[in-house]
Amino acid sequence: MAQPNPIILPEAAETAQLRAEIQRMADMVSGVVRQTGIDGINAAMAVAASGSDSAPKDAHKVAHQILERATVMQSEIDRFLAIAGGRHAA
């Protein structure tokens, strides 16, 4: 006997779609964070390898740039989570 096709209510379909979108966003954010970390490490290694007198100051600049990027990413994550949770972002 054939199984009847299940009826998907709009709420369930919207929830599944939202979950899929959240997973896509999480994957994208994870990739960006990973690449930013790799770029930061590469930049810091290049600064350290330069052996210049300004290497410590340059390394500090690189660290500050990475921190700025992380702050922007965190604000975007917070904004997305607020929207995904049904609240309006500031």
Secondary structure, DSSP 4 states (H G I P E B T S, - for coil): -PPPPPPPPHHHHHHHHHHHHHHHHHHHHHHHHHHHHHHHHHHHHHHHHH--TTHHHHHHHHHHHHHHHHHHHHHHHHHHHHHHTTPPP-
